[in-house]
């Protein structure tokens, strides 16, 4: 009985306690890469972000201890500061581009923790143009990082980074982006650490790999990484000696916002966070131009259709197309905001976006010059101007100039004059048949009327 009573009390206690709160769960990477640089999956190459609006902060190029850093911005220790960033477009020679869905402004509001103003705290955003921002102390963990952009917190203090992705083309950061945390290794008061929350619910990151610095001991433990299912928060804490390890996470959901908190231990060194965009092969194009005729005469208007096709698996934006008109053609009009450039006698378009496999038809209407020579050939060539273009991006339409066809003039009423030397039109051809029929009817009516008059007179007699 006492046991039953105790059990009932326990049941009531549990009922009153509400739903149980799960503890953060440790998670492990898919790959423990060791000390050999690896290819990070999910994208052929990754690119870092660059600042495009620094809110008045100066871009500094000297005084950074890392030799591969091209420039950096030092964030103030009081008050929030908002930076506007976007992925750094790779050099054309690489053969890659930032996917159009990722190419757009991202705002990052940086807020220092309350006590930072009185601490030896600092936060910089370091960026490189070419390659990973690593050096002798932090060797490159990957062979497919084209550029880099790190938030680097050092000395003491904490910082919150609030990313807003709603200005991207789709209103969110597409799944498949990459995060890197680095150098979460010092235990102190407080411990170094990183936490990441977002607009997503449930699991929204995949823990891809951990890379060990080959300049450090290989037998140290990696930082402790956890996921809290109640808050959808990922966090890293030091193992008190992991020494400069890089951890990579890829996003599995679209994100409208992201909040990252960086914490340095008292008097300790560095903690990093980096956002990377994926890349894709540059798109390829073709163009076909046709006016659906092989001949033209002086003064005739022609309309050319320009079919532009994205022949690749990559999307594209701002596709330039041009049509260089020969001297024998005069511009009349163009579709899709095509602009006529008098200096080059060309029609110019920019197609805002062209998805993989999409075809866009542009039109231009021209007039054959009045002095075009009969027998000459009009060659009109259109081009798509893109780094990957070859002969498929050029199309030429040809027309032979002929004498303007002579159309016989017409009489009032639609009767055509006979051309000189032509046979005289028949009554059927000229409409005389209709006139003759009318006269015959009038004669018959007259005779019938006379017959009626004669009959009346005869009757009276």
C-alpha positions in Angstrom: 0.0 0.0 0.0 2.8 2.4 0.9 4.5 1.5 -2.4 1.3 2.3 -4.3 0.9 5.6 -2.4 4.5 6.5 -3.1 4.0 5.6 -6.8 0.9 7.9 -7.0 2.9 10.7 -5.5 5.6 10.2 -8.0 3.0 10.2 -10.8 1.5 13.5 -9.6 4.9 15.0 -9.3 5.7 14.1 -12.9 2.4 15.4 -14.1 3.0 18.7 -12.5 6.5 19.0 -13.8 5.5 19.4 -17.4 7.3 18.0 -20.4 10.8 16.7 -19.8 13.6 18.8 -21.2 16.2 16.9 -23.1 19.8 17.5 -22.5 22.1 18.6 -25.4 23.3 15.5 -27.2 26.9 15.0 -28.3 27.3 14.6 -32.0 30.3 13.4 -34.0 31.5 14.4 -37.5 31.0 12.2 -40.6 34.8 12.3 -41.2 37.6 12.8 -38.7 40.0 14.1 -41.3 43.1 13.9 -39.2 46.0 16.1 -40.4 45.7 15.7 -44.2 43.8 18.4 -46.2 40.7 17.0 -47.7 38.1 17.8 -50.3 35.0 19.2 -48.4 31.9 17.7 -50.1 28.7 19.4 -51.1 30.3 21.8 -53.6 33.2 21.6 -56.0 34.6 24.7 -54.4 33.7 27.0 -51.6 34.0 30.8 -51.5 34.1 33.2 -48.6 32.2 36.4 -48.0 33.4 39.9 -48.5 32.3 43.2 -47.0 30.5 45.5 -49.5 29.3 48.1 -46.9 31.3 48.6 -43.8 29.1 51.1 -42.0 32.0 53.6 -42.1 34.6 51.2 -40.7 38.0 51.6 -42.5 39.3 48.7 -44.5 42.7 48.0 -43.1 45.5 46.3 -45.0 48.4 46.4 -42.5 48.9 45.3 -38.9 47.3 41.9 -39.3 49.6 39.0 -38.0 48.4 36.6 -40.7 50.3 36.9 -43.9 47.5 35.7 -46.2 44.9 38.2 -45.0 44.4 40.8 -47.7 42.4 43.2 -45.6 40.3 43.3 -42.4 37.8 45.4 -40.4 38.0 46.0 -36.7 34.6 46.0 -35.0 34.0 48.6 -32.2 33.6 47.2 -28.6 30.5 49.3 -27.8 27.1 49.2 -29.5 25.9 47.1 -32.5 27.5 47.5 -35.9 25.9 46.2 -39.1 28.1 45.0 -42.0 26.7 44.2 -45.5 28.4 41.2 -47.1 28.1 39.0 -50.2 29.9 35.9 -51.5 33.1 36.7 -53.3 32.6 35.8 -57.0 35.5 33.5 -58.1 37.8 34.6 -60.8 36.6 33.5 -64.2 39.8 31.5 -64.8 38.6 29.0 -62.1 35.6 28.1 -64.2 33.2 28.5 -61.3 30.6 31.0 -60.1 28.4 31.7 -57.0 24.9 30.2 -57.6 22.5 33.0 -58.4 20.3 32.0 -55.3 23.3 32.7 -53.0 24.5 35.9 -54.7 23.0 38.9 -52.9 23.5 41.1 -49.9 23.6 39.6 -46.4 23.5 41.9 -43.3 25.4 40.9 -40.2 24.8 42.8 -37.0 27.7 42.5 -34.6 27.0 43.2 -30.9 29.6 43.0 -28.2 28.8 41.5 -24.8 28.1 44.0 -22.1 31.5 43.9 -20.5 33.6 44.1 -23.6 34.2 47.8 -23.4 36.4 47.4 -20.3 38.2 44.3 -21.5 41.0 43.6 -23.9 38.5 42.2 -26.3 38.6 42.5 -30.1 36.8 41.2 -33.1 37.9 41.5 -36.7 36.6 40.4 -40.0 39.5 39.1 -42.1 39.1 38.4 -45.8 41.2 37.0 -48.6 40.8 37.3 -52.3 42.4 34.0 -53.3 42.6 30.8 -51.4 42.0 29.8 -47.8 43.0 32.3 -45.1 45.4 29.9 -43.4 49.1 30.1 -42.8 51.9 28.4 -40.9 49.8 28.5 -37.7 46.6 27.4 -39.3 47.4 25.3 -42.4 44.6 25.1 -45.0 42.2 22.3 -44.0 40.8 21.9 -47.5 42.0 21.8 -51.1 38.7 23.4 -52.4 38.4 26.7 -50.6 38.7 29.5 -53.2 38.5 32.4 -50.8 37.9 33.1 -47.2 36.2 35.6 -44.7 36.5 34.9 -41.0 35.1 36.6 -38.0 38.0 36.4 -35.5 37.4 37.0 -31.8 40.5 37.3 -29.7 41.8 38.0 -26.2 38.7 38.3 -24.0 35.0 38.9 -24.3 32.1 37.6 -26.2 30.4 38.7 -29.5 27.0 37.9 -31.1 26.7 37.8 -34.9 23.1 38.1 -36.2 22.9 37.2 -39.9 19.9 38.3 -41.9 19.4 36.4 -45.2 16.0 37.8 -46.3 17.6 40.1 -49.0 18.9 37.1 -50.9 17.0 36.3 -54.2 14.9 33.6 -52.6 14.5 35.4 -49.2 16.7 32.9 -47.4 20.1 31.2 -47.4 19.7 28.0 -49.5 20.5 24.7 -47.9 24.0 23.5 -48.7 26.0 26.4 -47.4 29.0 25.7 -45.2 30.1 26.9 -41.7 33.5 26.6 -40.1 34.5 27.0 -36.5 38.1 27.1 -35.5 40.4 27.1 -32.5 37.8 26.3 -29.8 40.4 24.9 -27.4 41.0 26.9 -24.2 39.3 26.2 -20.9 39.2 29.2 -18.5 36.8 31.6 -16.9 34.7 31.3 -19.0 35.6 28.6 -21.5 36.0 29.4 -25.1 33.0 28.4 -27.1 30.7 28.8 -30.1 26.9 28.5 -30.3 24.7 28.6 -33.4 20.9 29.0 -33.6 18.7 29.9 -36.6 15.2 30.3 -38.0 15.1 26.5 -38.6 13.6 24.0 -36.2 14.8 20.5 -35.6 18.2 19.4 -36.9 19.4 22.0 -39.5 23.2 21.3 -39.7 25.2 18.3 -40.7 28.5 17.9 -38.9 30.8 17.1 -41.9 34.3 16.8 -40.6 37.0 17.9 -38.1 40.5 18.7 -39.3 43.6 18.7 -37.1 46.4 21.2 -37.4 49.4 19.1 -38.6 51.8 21.5 -36.7 50.3 20.3 -33.5 50.2 17.0 -31.6 48.0 14.4 -33.3 46.8 12.8 -30.1 44.6 15.6 -28.7 40.9 15.4 -28.5 38.6 17.4 -30.7 36.2 20.0 -29.2 32.9 18.7 -27.8 30.1 19.4 -30.2 26.4 19.1 -29.0 22.9 19.6 -30.4 20.0 20.7 -28.2 16.8 19.4 -29.6 14.6 21.7 -27.5 16.2 24.9 -28.8 17.7 23.6 -32.1 21.1 25.0 -30.9 24.5 23.6 -31.9 27.4 24.4 -29.6 31.1 23.6 -29.2 33.1 23.6 -26.0 36.8 23.0 -25.6 38.4 19.7 -24.7 41.0 21.8 -22.9 43.8 21.1 -25.4 42.4 20.3 -28.8 44.8 22.9 -30.4 43.6 24.8 -33.5 41.1 22.3 -34.9 38.7 23.2 -37.7 35.1 21.9 -37.7 32.9 22.1 -40.8 29.1 22.1 -40.8 26.7 22.2 -43.8 23.2 23.6 -43.7 20.4 21.1 -44.4 17.5 23.7 -44.3 16.9 27.1 -45.8 17.6 29.8 -43.3 16.2 33.3 -43.0 18.5 34.2 -40.1 21.4 32.8 -38.1 22.7 33.8 -34.7 26.3 32.9 -33.7 27.9 33.6 -30.3 31.7 33.6 -30.0 33.2 33.4 -26.5 36.9 33.8 -25.6 38.4 32.6 -22.4 39.9 35.2 -20.1 43.3 36.1 -21.5 43.1 33.4 -24.2 43.8 33.6 -28.0 41.3 33.2 -30.8 38.0 31.8 -31.8 36.7 31.9 -35.4 33.5 31.6 -37.3 33.3 31.5 -41.2 30.4 31.3 -43.6 31.0 29.9 -47.1 28.9 29.8 -50.2 28.9 26.9 -52.6 30.0 27.3 -56.2 29.0 25.8 -59.5 30.4 25.5 -62.9 30.0 28.6 -65.1 26.9 28.4 -67.4 27.2 27.8 -71.1 24.9 29.3 -73.8 23.8 29.1 -77.4 22.0 31.5 -79.7 20.0 31.0 -82.9 18.9 34.0 -85.0 16.3 33.9 -87.8 14.0 36.3 -89.6 12.1 33.5 -91.5 13.0 34.8 -94.9 15.9 34.5 -97.4 15.3 37.7 -99.3 14.6 41.3 -98.6 14.0 44.5 -100.6 14.9 48.1 -99.9 12.6 49.7 -97.4 11.2 46.4 -96.1 10.9 45.8 -92.4 12.3 42.6 -91.0 11.8 41.1 -87.5 14.6 38.8 -86.2 14.0 36.3 -83.4 17.0 35.6 -81.2 16.6 32.4 -79.2 19.0 32.4 -76.3 19.4 29.1 -74.4 21.2 28.2 -71.2 22.7 24.9 -72.2 24.2 24.1 -68.8 23.0 22.8 -65.4 23.9 26.2 -63.7 21.7 29.2 -63.5 22.8 32.6 -64.7 22.0 36.2 -64.1 22.7 39.4 -66.2 23.3 37.5 -69.5 24.6 40.1 -72.1 23.4 39.7 -75.7 24.2 42.0 -78.6 23.2 42.3 -82.3 25.6 44.3 -84.5 23.5 45.7 -87.3 25.2 46.1 -90.7 25.1 49.4 -92.6 22.3 48.1 -94.8 19.9 47.8 -91.8 18.3 50.6 -89.8 17.1 50.0 -86.3 13.3 50.3 -85.7 12.5 48.6 -82.3 13.5 45.9 -79.9 11.8 43.7 -77.3 12.8 43.1 -73.6 14.2 46.6 -73.1 16.8 46.2 -75.8 18.7 49.4 -76.3 20.1 50.7 -79.5 23.7 52.0 -79.4 24.3 54.5 -82.2 28.1 54.5 -81.8 28.4 50.7 -82.6 25.1 50.4 -84.5 24.2 47.6 -82.2 21.2 46.5 -80.2 22.1 45.5 -76.6 20.2 43.4 -74.1 20.9 42.1 -70.6 18.7 39.1 -69.7 18.2 39.4 -65.9 18.1 35.7 -65.2 18.3 32.5 -67.3 17.7 29.2 -65.5 19.4 25.9 -66.4 17.9 24.8 -69.7 15.7 27.9 -70.2 15.2 29.5 -73.6 14.5 33.2 -73.9 13.4 34.8 -77.2 14.4 38.4 -78.0 13.2 40.3 -81.0 14.6 43.2 -83.0 12.8 44.9 -85.9 14.9 46.7 -88.6 14.4 48.3 -92.0 16.4 47.6 -95.1 18.1 50.7 -96.2 16.6 52.4 -99.3 20.0 52.4 -101.0 20.7 48.7 -100.4 22.2 47.2 -103.6 20.1 44.6 -105.3 22.0 41.3 -105.3 24.0 42.1 -102.2 23.8 39.9 -99.1 22.8 41.2 -95.7 24.6 39.4 -92.9 23.3 40.2 -89.4 25.1 38.6 -86.5 24.1 38.3 -82.8 26.2 37.2 -79.9 26.0 36.1 -76.3 28.9 37.5 -74.4 30.0 35.1 -71.6 33.3 33.7 -70.4 32.4 30.2 -71.5 31.1 31.2 -74.9 32.4 29.6 -78.1 30.9 29.2 -81.6 27.5 28.3 -80.1 27.2 31.9 -78.8 27.3 33.4 -82.3 24.5 33.2 -84.9 24.3 34.9 -88.3 21.3 35.3 -90.5 21.7 36.1 -94.2 19.3 37.7 -96.7 19.8 38.5 -100.3 18.6 42.0 -101.4 16.1 41.7 -104.3 14.1 44.2 -106.4 10.9 45.4 -104.7 8.0 43.4 -106.1 5.7 45.5 -108.4 2.1 45.5 -107.2 -0.5 46.4 -110.0 -2.4 49.6 -109.2 -6.1 49.5 -108.8 -9.1 51.5 -110.2 -11.7 53.0 -107.9 -13.9 50.1 -106.8 -11.0 47.7 -106.7 -10.6 47.1 -110.5 -6.9 46.6 -111.4 -5.3 48.4 -114.4 -3.7 46.1 -116.9 0.0 46.2 -116.9 1.6 47.4 -120.2 1.6 44.5 -122.7 -0.8 42.5 -120.7 -4.0 41.1 -122.3 -7.2 43.0 -121.8 -9.1 41.8 -118.8 -12.3 39.8 -119.5 -15.7 41.0 -118.5 -15.6 38.6 -115.6 -12.2 40.0 -114.5 -13.3 43.7 -114.7 -16.7 43.4 -113.2 -18.4 44.4 -116.5 -20.6 41.3 -116.2 -22.3 42.8 -113.3 -22.9 46.0 -115.2 -24.3 44.1 -118.3 -26.7 42.2 -116.1 -28.1 45.4 -114.7 -28.8 46.8 -118.2 -30.5 43.6 -119.4 -32.7 43.7 -116.4 -33.7 47.3 -117.1 -34.6 46.5 -120.7 -36.8 43.6 -119.7 -38.5 45.7 -117.1 -39.2 48.4 -119.7 -40.6 45.9 -122.2 -42.8 44.3 -119.6 -44.1 47.7 -118.5 -45.0 48.6 -122.1 -46.9 45.3 -122.5 -49.0 46.1 -119.5 -49.9 49.5 -120.8 -50.8 48.1 -124.3 -53.1 45.4 -122.6 -55.0 48.0 -120.6 -55.7 50.1 -123.7 -56.9 47.1 -125.6 -59.2 46.1 -122.8 -60.9 49.5 -122.7 -61.4 49.4 -126.5 
